[in-house]
Amino acid sequence: MTESSTASRASTLLQLHRDPKLLTVVNVWDVISATVVADVEGTAALATASHSIAASYGYEDGENIPGELMIEAVGRIVAATDLPVTADLEGGYGDPAETVRRAIGVGVVGCNLEDQLRPLDEAVRNVEAVLKAAEAEGVPDFVLNARTDAFVKDRSRDPQEALADAVERVKAFTAAGAPTVFVPAKLDERMVETLVEAVGPQHLTLIGIPGNPSLARLEELGVARVSWGPMSQNVALTALQELVEEVHRGGGVPSTMRMLN
């Protein structure tokens, strides 16, 4: 992929986030899942799930998969589609800027980057370093989705305390130049409103977990994007396990099965 085509895809992905229409990305983890998702009408971009890719190689989530292997897996997905691809790169595998530089080298045009609740000044420096690396690689519209783990690192925290921490962090990431920020959590409408007010409409991205406001409502509230992380892989694995259970009962494949590969 040429530098100009990568830059063009990044600009397309950025515009999809800035559009008031909510961008939905059902996460993928390999070439066949990417192909299946991309072939569904209405799919405008692809997003990888680090948890799912790691699991497919036998690694636990949490930067246990080697960064080189993650980049290779993501590169195969990029090569299989004409759609812009944003990659979940966890915390950057020890060197966020270099990891993003290598991801851009395989055609990635956006990424999630976890703060892992590092000291805020360190997390902000990582954001700045990633954006500087993307610009140096000729992709100024690289869609860095700066993630805060304010809610997920300690689920016993008081939700309002976690929200205040999240607001401080996403505001700092936005001020450092991050085009989008990611707060994965179960959130009520008021929490979403507070986060959108902190960074502005079409800058906040969320995860589509049960209990969160509907997609239609999130669009009304000014959310830019919703993704599904490892849940899409778990939906697929549930169908596989249900098939095995049905076979053990003497049955077979469901009548709703589609030949997709």
Secondary structure, 3 states (H helix, E strand, C coil): CCHHHHHHHHHHHHHHHHCCCCEEECCECCHHHHHHHHCCCCCCCEEECHHHHHHHCCCCCCCCCCHHHHHHHHHHHHHCCCCCEEEECCCCCCCHHHHHHHHHHCCCCEEEEECCCCCHHHHHHHHHHHHHHHHHCCCCCCEEEEECCCCCCCCCCCHHHHHHHHHHHHHHHHHCCCCEEECCCCCCHHHHHHHHHHHCCCCEEEECCCCCCCHHHHHHHCCCEEECCCHHHHHHHHHHHHHHHHHHCCCCCCCCCCCCC
